[in-house]
Amino acid sequence: MNKTIEIQINKTANSKLPHTDFENLAFGQTTSDHMFIADYYDGDWHGMRIEPYAPLSIHPANATLHYGQSVFEGLKAYKNKEDEVLVFRADSNFRRLNESARRMCIPELPEEIFMEGMARLLELDRDWVPARPGCSLYIRPFIFATDEYLGIRPSNKYKFMILTCPVGHYYAKPVSVKVETRYTRAIEGGTGAAKAAGNYAGSLYPALQAQKQGYDQLLWTDGKTHQFIEESGTMNVMFVINGKLVTAPTTTGTILKGITRDSVLILAKELGMQYEERFISVSELQDALEKGVLEEAFGTGTAATVAHIQRIHVNDKDYVLPEKPRDSFSYKVLTILDDIKYGRREDAHGWISKY
Ligand SMILES: *Cc1c(COP(=O)(O)O)cnc(C)c1O
């Protein structure tokens, strides 16, 4: 960051803080007092500002409503004992936002707008970062097309916004998942590597079918053969088989490059845990379950950090995984990551920025 930008700040006169029940936070329902906005038009970003959190007025022909030209990010701010606000690997989220933007023909965002916008917003709404254990402030940066035009082409105008929501524990309990062999989240050449709005719209129907059958999430398989495991719901997925950590590689463009995934792999290396980035087939997974050598299965993502998988449905059979002992890899890595995020452990990787 070498440029500084000017940000207009319009503070709310009516903070929602006194009316917010921090004991009962449902993910994404409670928003903080302010939001950051920047507008793109005439080939540049303009009007950086923070305003009281409020609805936008949208033209009925808004391009995003019709064609979904929109990308987003998700990261979190945590409070340490000293009441400082810590954010985990924001530079990675910034880079990924622009990678997603490129895929969706959205103009890239300058780093200083992302970083300064987030910094000022966190400064203003720092009392919205919960100090309670396990809680955090979810940060949602996003860019969407704002042309008022029904023709199909990349929009000429966009909005970049950041909103924040205080959140409690996500996925507190272990999840059950079902291997999906009919529907597809992502295909080679598609948009699966981008955090693009439409990816999530397309995943809702298959996920709902699984939920009706009593599963929390899907285990997505590749779109061509449905024989290889790709992700779990909106998380990356990892397995420990015979003492070795295995997760899908990100080289096919069908796997979202999770920052939690990357962090877990870095820590695995440091912990001396053997790992492989390779595709694991449904039959290998089932085989490992049958033989009892699938020691751990878990999703990784910002929302939950690590979501333990307790039950897996594969080829019409339900397998229940054994309870994870406290010395399992997934618990160990979750504890380390949480300790770094909440400032209880030295940040040896330079992952934390303070506000
Ligand atoms: C965001 C996301 C992830 C996890 O990414 P993190 O950076 O770890 O939060 C994994 N898969 C999908 C499909 C996602 O959208």
The ligand as an SDF file (V2000), in Angstrom:
LIG
                    3D

 15 15  0  0  0  0  0  0  0  0999 V2000
  -14.9750  -19.2600    0.2680 C   0  0  0  0  0  0  0  0  0  0  0  0
  -14.9690  -20.6690   -0.1360 C   0  0  0  0  0  0  0  0  0  0  0  0
  -14.0910  -21.6110    0.4210 C   0  0  0  0  0  0  0  0  0  0  0  0
  -13.2000  -21.3240    1.6010 C   0  0  0  0  0  0  0  0  0  0  0  0
  -12.3340  -20.2700    1.4320 O   0  0  0  0  0  0  0  0  0  0  0  0
  -11.6680  -19.5590    2.7040 P   0  0  0  0  0  0  0  0  0  0  0  0
  -10.7690  -18.5600    2.1020 O   0  0  0  0  0  0  0  0  0  0  0  0
  -10.9520  -20.6060    3.4600 O   0  0  0  0  0  0  0  0  0  0  0  0
  -12.7950  -18.9770    3.4870 O   0  0  0  0  0  0  0  0  0  0  0  0
  -14.0890  -22.8970   -0.1030 C   0  0  0  0  0  0  0  0  0  0  0  0
  -14.9030  -23.2530   -1.1030 N   0  0  0  0  0  0  0  0  0  0  0  0
  -15.7980  -22.3950   -1.6330 C   0  0  0  0  0  0  0  0  0  0  0  0
  -16.6730  -22.8540   -2.7310 C   0  0  0  0  0  0  0  0  0  0  0  0
  -15.8550  -21.0750   -1.1620 C   0  0  0  0  0  0  0  0  0  0  0  0
  -16.7180  -20.2220   -1.6870 O   0  0  0  0  0  0  0  0  0  0  0  0
  1  2  1  0
  2  3  1  0
  2 14  2  0
  3  4  1  0
  3 10  2  0
  4  5  1  0
  5  6  1  0
  6  7  2  0
  6  8  1  0
  6  9  1  0
 10 11  1  0
 11 12  2  0
 12 13  1  0
 12 14  1  0
 14 15  1  0
M  END
$$$$
